[in-house]
Amino acid sequence: MQNSESNPPLCRMAELISRAACKGILKKAVLSKPKDSGTVRTALTLRLVGGRTVLQAETLRADHKALHENIEREDVERILSLSSAFLQINLLTSVGECELRRSKNGKETLLGGEKLLRAMETAEAPTVQVSGNNREKSYILKGDEPFLRLLDVSDANGRVKDKKQSKFRQINRFLELIRDCLGHLPKDGTLRVCDLCCGKSYLSFAAYHYFANVLGRRVRMTGVDLKPDVVEYCNSVAKKLSFDGLEFLCGDVGKYDTEDHVHLVISLHACDIATDLVLGKAAQWKSDVILSTPCCHHEMNHTLSCEALSFIAEHSMLRQKLCDAATDALRLKRLEASGYAVCTLELIDPEETPKNIMLRALRRPDFDPRSKEAQRLMEEYRAAKAFLVGDADVAF
């Protein structure tokens, strides 16, 4: 990519889209706020057409018609030409995201572009699965897996129950996110996995099945939760399935420890500061991959002390949304300072659940905790925390 000082933001965005497409890590680029009122938006995705991968542009018109164009991934000029008709562009990749904003008077601002470029160059980027023009969704799980029947997701015939369709999609999406991280996990030997605040453990059983039965890996997995009845139930299900490498323990996540190196930590909807306990424990273990979907965010709502944001915080509904986003952003800054490449991902359609933000952290093997970079990242985290909550003693 050309020098940012001589290369306008729109050009840099077009180059980022092309680079992400060529590396196979582009999830989607959404072109919105069109200059032409007859257009609603354009979405760019990778598509397999005639045995080769192209960048497919789907433009939704105001008359509800959809137009399609296949673009060569290296064709920056065509991407630039298409992008010039829009005032906002959001690029989502498997290693992060960035956004371009353009005002009507011609001012352009690229947010997160340099950070995304560094992630593309330094991270071992997980590629995105590319489908053909047949839009039928292909899931990792079929629905007839024995663990889905025992967990009441599917019936005796292997059909996913109507009321469990959302849960089935959620489980499959989580497995896709795990699949994206396989390059950051050891390729042989026993995988050590922990599901902290595991609850009913849909993800524990799904992840164990994926590693052990789909990939044929040896797995030692532990689920930890405070509820003894849930733990007892999960252990009984694991026994019925002969998942010998899967165990569930009753206890406080903050007090749980293991002498093993934990390769993967997962957590779905750990409530409030329980997510911080999970992330803190995973970072302490120097886990290779952390996948966490937070639940409620009450802590900052009680401790937010920021005069500059009072115009938002004075409105209760907006205050909660602000605290949700700020809490997760602080968590990511803390993980960055601990040596992780971080990003947020969408777990599932927000229409199905508002708790759809996935925090992903991939451990950087080259990270030196004594380096100037590490000091800078920790200073950024502390400054952000002080800005939001002052000197309050909080969990983040």
C-alpha positions as CSV (number, residue, x, y, z in Angstrom):
1,M,0.0,0.0,0.0
2,Q,1.3,3.5,-0.9
3,N,2.4,6.0,1.7
4,S,-0.6,7.2,3.6
5,E,0.4,10.9,3.3
6,S,0.3,10.8,-0.5
7,N,-2.5,8.3,-0.9
8,P,-6.1,9.6,-0.3
9,P,-8.2,7.6,2.3
10,L,-10.6,6.4,-0.4
11,C,-7.7,4.9,-2.4
12,R,-6.3,3.3,0.7
13,M,-9.6,1.7,1.5
14,A,-9.9,0.3,-2.0
15,E,-6.4,-1.1,-1.7
16,L,-7.3,-2.6,1.7
17,I,-10.4,-4.3,0.2
18,S,-8.3,-5.7,-2.6
19,R,-5.6,-6.9,-0.3
20,A,-8.0,-8.6,2.1
21,A,-9.8,-10.2,-0.9
22,C,-6.4,-11.5,-2.3
23,K,-5.4,-12.9,1.1
24,G,-8.8,-14.6,1.4
25,I,-9.6,-12.9,4.7
26,L,-12.3,-10.6,3.5
27,K,-15.7,-11.3,5.2
28,K,-17.6,-8.3,3.8
29,A,-17.2,-4.8,2.6
30,V,-20.4,-2.7,2.9
31,L,-20.7,0.4,0.9
32,S,-23.5,2.6,2.3
33,K,-24.9,6.2,2.2
34,P,-24.9,6.3,-1.6
35,K,-24.8,9.6,-3.6
36,D,-27.4,8.2,-5.9
37,S,-30.9,8.0,-4.3
38,G,-31.8,5.1,-6.5
39,T,-29.2,2.9,-4.8
40,V,-29.5,1.6,-1.2
41,R,-26.1,-0.1,-0.7
42,T,-23.6,-2.4,-2.2
43,A,-22.0,-5.4,-0.4
44,L,-18.7,-6.9,-1.6
45,T,-18.0,-10.6,-0.7
46,L,-15.8,-13.4,-1.9
47,R,-17.5,-15.8,-4.2
48,L,-16.5,-18.9,-6.1
49,V,-17.5,-18.5,-9.7
50,G,-16.5,-20.9,-12.5
51,G,-13.8,-22.5,-10.2
52,R,-12.1,-19.2,-9.3
53,T,-12.5,-16.7,-6.5
54,V,-13.8,-13.3,-7.4
55,L,-15.1,-10.2,-5.5
56,Q,-18.8,-10.2,-6.0
57,A,-20.6,-6.8,-5.7
58,E,-24.3,-7.1,-4.9
59,T,-26.0,-3.7,-5.3
60,L,-29.5,-3.3,-3.8
61,R,-31.5,-0.7,-5.7
62,A,-34.4,1.4,-4.3
63,D,-36.8,-0.5,-6.4
64,H,-35.8,-3.7,-4.5
65,K,-33.9,-5.1,-7.5
66,A,-30.4,-6.6,-6.9
67,L,-27.6,-6.2,-9.4
68,H,-24.5,-8.4,-9.4
69,E,-21.0,-7.8,-10.7
70,N,-18.0,-10.0,-10.5
71,I,-14.7,-8.1,-10.0
72,E,-11.2,-9.5,-10.1
73,R,-9.7,-9.3,-6.6
74,E,-6.6,-7.4,-7.8
75,D,-8.7,-4.8,-9.7
76,V,-8.2,-1.8,-7.3
77,E,-9.3,0.7,-9.9
78,R,-12.7,-1.0,-10.3
79,I,-13.1,-1.2,-6.5
80,L,-12.2,2.4,-6.2
81,S,-14.6,3.4,-9.0
82,L,-17.4,1.5,-7.3
83,S,-16.6,2.9,-3.8
84,S,-16.5,6.5,-5.0
85,A,-20.3,6.5,-5.3
86,F,-20.7,6.0,-1.5
87,L,-20.0,8.2,1.6
88,Q,-19.4,5.3,4.0
89,I,-17.5,2.0,3.7
90,N,-17.1,-0.6,6.3
91,L,-14.5,-3.4,5.7
92,L,-14.8,-6.5,7.9
93,T,-12.0,-9.1,7.8
94,S,-11.0,-12.1,9.8
95,V,-8.2,-10.0,11.5
96,G,-10.1,-6.8,12.2
97,E,-12.1,-4.1,10.6
98,C,-11.9,-0.4,9.5
99,E,-14.3,2.3,8.3
100,L,-14.2,5.1,5.7
101,R,-16.3,8.2,6.2
102,R,-16.7,10.9,3.5
103,S,-18.5,14.2,3.9
104,K,-20.5,15.8,1.1
105,N,-17.9,18.5,0.9
106,G,-15.2,16.0,0.1
107,K,-13.5,15.4,3.4
108,E,-12.4,11.8,3.9
109,T,-11.5,10.0,7.1
110,L,-10.2,6.4,7.3
111,L,-10.6,4.9,10.8
112,G,-8.6,1.9,11.8
113,G,-6.9,1.5,8.4
114,E,-3.3,1.4,9.5
115,K,-4.1,-0.9,12.4
116,L,-5.9,-3.3,10.0
117,L,-3.0,-3.2,7.5
118,R,-0.5,-4.1,10.3
119,A,-2.8,-7.0,11.3
120,M,-2.9,-8.2,7.7
121,E,0.9,-8.1,7.5
122,T,1.8,-9.5,11.0
123,A,-0.9,-12.0,11.9
124,E,-1.4,-15.5,10.5
125,A,-4.7,-14.5,9.1
126,P,-7.5,-17.2,9.1
127,T,-9.0,-17.4,5.7
128,V,-12.7,-17.1,5.1
129,Q,-14.7,-20.0,3.7
130,V,-15.8,-19.1,0.1
131,S,-19.1,-20.4,-1.2
132,G,-20.3,-20.6,-4.7
133,N,-23.3,-18.8,-6.2
134,N,-25.5,-21.4,-4.5
135,R,-26.5,-19.5,-1.4
136,E,-27.7,-22.5,0.6
137,K,-26.0,-22.4,4.0
138,S,-23.6,-25.2,4.7
139,Y,-23.2,-25.9,8.5
140,I,-20.4,-27.8,10.2
141,L,-23.1,-29.7,12.2
142,K,-25.9,-31.5,10.5
143,G,-28.3,-31.7,13.4
144,D,-28.3,-35.4,13.9
145,E,-25.2,-35.5,16.1
146,P,-25.9,-37.5,19.3
147,F,-24.9,-34.6,21.6
148,L,-27.5,-32.4,20.0
149,R,-30.2,-35.0,20.7
150,L,-29.2,-35.3,24.3
151,L,-29.2,-31.6,24.8
152,D,-32.7,-31.4,23.3
153,V,-31.6,-29.4,20.3
154,S,-32.7,-32.1,17.9
155,D,-35.4,-34.8,18.1
156,A,-34.9,-38.6,17.9
157,N,-34.8,-38.4,14.1
158,G,-32.0,-35.9,14.0
159,R,-34.3,-33.0,13.0
160,V,-33.4,-29.6,14.7
161,K,-36.5,-28.6,16.7
162,D,-38.2,-25.4,15.6
163,K,-37.6,-23.6,18.9
164,K,-33.9,-24.6,18.8
165,Q,-33.1,-23.3,15.3
166,S,-31.6,-20.2,16.7
167,K,-29.4,-22.2,19.2
168,F,-28.4,-24.5,16.3
169,R,-27.2,-21.5,14.2
170,Q,-25.4,-20.1,17.2
171,I,-23.5,-23.3,17.9
172,N,-22.5,-23.7,14.2
173,R,-21.4,-20.1,14.1
174,F,-19.2,-20.6,17.1
175,L,-17.6,-23.6,15.5
176,E,-16.9,-21.6,12.4
177,L,-15.1,-19.0,14.6
178,I,-13.1,-21.8,16.2
179,R,-12.3,-23.2,12.7
180,D,-11.0,-19.7,11.8
181,C,-8.5,-19.9,14.6
182,L,-7.1,-23.4,13.9
183,G,-3.9,-21.9,12.6
184,H,-3.2,-20.5,16.1
185,L,-3.6,-23.8,17.8
186,P,-1.0,-26.6,17.9
187,K,-1.3,-29.0,15.0
188,D,-0.6,-32.2,16.9
189,G,-0.7,-33.5,20.5
190,T,-3.5,-33.1,23.0
191,L,-5.5,-29.9,22.8
192,R,-6.3,-28.4,26.2
193,V,-9.5,-26.4,26.2
194,C,-11.5,-24.7,28.9
195,D,-15.1,-23.4,28.8
196,L,-15.3,-21.0,31.8
197,C,-18.8,-20.1,33.1
198,C,-20.0,-22.9,30.9
199,G,-23.7,-23.0,31.9
200,K,-25.6,-25.7,30.1
201,S,-22.5,-26.2,28.0
202,Y,-23.8,-26.4,24.5
203,L,-20.5,-25.0,23.3
204,S,-18.4,-27.4,25.4
205,F,-20.1,-30.4,23.8
206,A,-20.0,-28.8,20.3
207,A,-16.3,-27.8,20.6
208,Y,-15.3,-31.3,22.0
209,H,-17.3,-33.0,19.2
210,Y,-15.7,-30.8,16.6
211,F,-12.1,-31.4,17.7
212,A,-12.5,-35.1,18.6
213,N,-15.0,-36.4,16.1
214,V,-14.7,-34.0,13.1
215,L,-11.0,-33.3,13.2
216,G,-9.9,-36.5,14.9
217,R,-7.8,-34.6,17.6
218,R,-7.1,-35.7,21.1
219,V,-8.8,-33.3,23.5
220,R,-8.8,-32.6,27.2
221,M,-11.5,-30.2,28.0
222,T,-12.9,-28.7,31.2
223,G,-16.1,-26.8,31.8
224,V,-16.3,-24.7,35.0
225,D,-19.5,-23.3,36.5
226,L,-20.9,-22.4,39.9
227,K,-24.2,-24.3,39.6
228,P,-23.9,-27.9,41.0
229,D,-27.0,-29.2,39.3
230,V,-25.9,-28.0,35.9
231,V,-22.4,-29.5,36.4
232,E,-23.9,-32.8,37.5
233,Y,-26.2,-32.8,34.4
234,C,-23.4,-32.0,32.0
235,N,-21.1,-34.7,33.5
236,S,-24.0,-37.2,33.0
237,V,-24.4,-36.2,29.3
238,A,-20.6,-36.5,28.7
239,K,-20.7,-40.0,30.2
240,K,-23.6,-41.1,28.0
241,L,-21.7,-39.7,24.9
242,S,-18.5,-41.4,26.0
243,F,-16.7,-38.0,25.7
244,D,-13.9,-39.3,28.0
245,G,-11.8,-36.2,27.6
246,L,-14.6,-33.8,28.7
247,E,-15.2,-33.0,32.4
248,F,-17.2,-30.5,34.3
249,L,-16.2,-28.9,37.6
250,C,-18.3,-27.0,40.1
251,G,-16.5,-23.9,41.4
252,D,-15.5,-20.2,41.1
253,V,-13.8,-19.4,37.8
254,G,-11.6,-16.9,39.5
255,K,-10.2,-19.7,41.8
256,Y,-9.9,-22.4,39.2
257,D,-6.4,-23.2,38.0
258,T,-4.6,-25.8,36.0
259,E,-0.9,-26.7,35.6
260,D,-1.5,-27.5,31.9
261,H,-1.0,-24.9,29.2
262,V,-4.5,-24.1,28.0
263,H,-4.6,-23.6,24.2
264,L,-8.1,-22.4,23.9
265,V,-10.5,-20.6,26.3
266,I,-14.1,-20.1,25.4
267,S,-17.0,-18.5,27.2
268,L,-20.5,-17.7,26.1
269,H,-22.5,-15.0,27.9
270,A,-20.6,-14.9,31.2
271,C,-22.6,-12.3,33.2
272,D,-21.0,-8.9,33.9
273,I,-17.6,-9.1,35.7
274,A,-17.6,-12.9,35.2
275,T,-16.4,-12.1,31.7
276,D,-13.5,-10.1,33.2
277,L,-12.6,-13.1,35.4
278,V,-12.6,-15.3,32.3
279,L,-10.4,-13.0,30.3
280,G,-8.1,-12.4,33.2
281,K,-7.6,-16.1,33.8
282,A,-7.0,-16.8,30.1
283,A,-4.5,-14.0,29.8
284,Q,-2.8,-15.3,33.0
285,W,-2.5,-18.7,31.4
286,K,-1.2,-17.1,28.1
287,S,-3.8,-19.1,26.2
288,D,-3.2,-19.2,22.5
289,V,-6.8,-18.3,21.6
290,I,-9.6,-16.6,23.6
291,L,-13.2,-16.5,22.3
292,S,-15.6,-14.7,24.7
293,T,-19.1,-13.4,24.2
294,P,-20.0,-11.1,27.1
295,C,-23.5,-10.9,28.6
296,C,-24.7,-7.9,30.7
297,H,-22.4,-5.0,31.5
298,H,-23.5,-3.5,34.9
299,E,-20.1,-2.7,36.4
300,M,-19.3,0.4,34.4
301,N,-22.9,1.6,34.6
302,H,-22.3,2.0,38.4
303,T,-18.7,3.4,38.1
304,L,-18.8,5.6,34.9
305,S,-17.3,9.0,35.9
306,C,-16.6,11.0,32.8
307,E,-17.7,14.6,32.5
308,A,-16.8,14.6,28.7
309,L,-19.4,11.9,28.1
310,S,-22.1,13.2,30.5
311,F,-24.3,14.4,27.6
312,I,-24.7,10.7,26.7
313,A,-24.7,9.3,30.2
314,E,-27.6,11.5,31.4
315,H,-29.9,9.3,29.2
316,S,-30.3,5.9,30.8
317,M,-30.8,3.9,27.7
318,L,-27.8,5.6,25.9
319,R,-25.8,5.3,29.1
320,Q,-26.2,1.5,29.0
321,K,-25.3,1.2,25.4
322,L,-22.2,3.4,26.0
323,C,-21.2,1.3,29.0
324,D,-21.6,-1.9,26.9
325,A,-19.3,-0.7,24.2
326,A,-16.8,1.0,26.5
327,T,-16.5,-2.1,28.8
328,D,-15.7,-4.4,25.9
329,A,-13.3,-1.8,24.4
330,L,-11.4,-1.6,27.7
331,R,-11.3,-5.4,27.8
332,L,-9.7,-5.5,24.4
333,K,-7.2,-2.8,25.3
334,R,-6.2,-4.8,28.4
335,L,-5.8,-8.0,26.3
336,E,-3.7,-6.0,23.7
337,A,-1.4,-4.9,26.6
338,S,-1.1,-8.6,27.6
339,G,0.2,-9.5,24.1
340,Y,-2.9,-10.4,22.1
341,A,-4.1,-9.3,18.7
342,V,-7.7,-8.5,19.3
343,C,-10.9,-7.8,17.4
344,T,-14.7,-7.9,17.7
345,L,-16.8,-10.2,15.6
346,E,-20.5,-10.8,15.2
347,L,-21.6,-14.1,16.7
348,I,-25.0,-14.3,15.2
349,D,-27.7,-12.1,13.7
350,P,-28.5,-9.3,16.2
351,E,-32.2,-9.9,15.4
352,E,-31.9,-13.2,17.1
353,T,-30.1,-12.0,20.2
354,P,-28.7,-8.6,21.2
355,K,-25.8,-10.4,22.9
356,N,-24.0,-11.1,19.7
357,I,-20.6,-9.5,20.1
358,M,-17.7,-11.9,20.2
359,L,-14.3,-10.8,21.6
360,R,-11.5,-12.6,20.0
361,A,-7.9,-12.6,21.2
362,L,-5.0,-14.4,19.4
363,R,-1.7,-14.6,21.4
364,R,1.2,-12.9,19.7
365,P,4.2,-15.2,20.0
366,D,6.6,-12.3,19.2
367,F,5.2,-10.1,21.9
368,D,7.8,-8.9,24.4
369,P,6.1,-7.7,27.7
370,R,9.2,-5.6,28.5
371,S,9.2,-3.8,25.1
372,K,8.3,-0.1,24.5
373,E,5.3,-1.3,22.6
374,A,4.1,-3.2,25.6
375,Q,4.6,-0.2,27.8
376,R,2.7,2.0,25.3
377,L,-0.2,-0.4,25.1
378,M,-0.5,-0.6,28.9
379,E,-0.4,3.2,29.2
380,E,-3.1,3.5,26.6
381,Y,-5.2,1.0,28.6
382,R,-4.7,2.9,31.8
383,A,-5.5,6.2,30.2
384,A,-8.7,4.9,28.7
385,K,-9.7,3.4,32.0
386,A,-9.0,6.6,33.9
387,F,-10.9,8.6,31.3
388,L,-14.0,6.5,31.9
389,V,-14.0,5.6,35.6
390,G,-11.4,7.7,37.2
391,D,-9.6,5.9,40.0
392,A,-12.5,3.6,40.7
393,D,-11.5,0.0,41.6
394,V,-13.2,-1.9,38.9
395,A,-12.8,-5.4,37.3
396,F,-11.6,-4.5,33.8
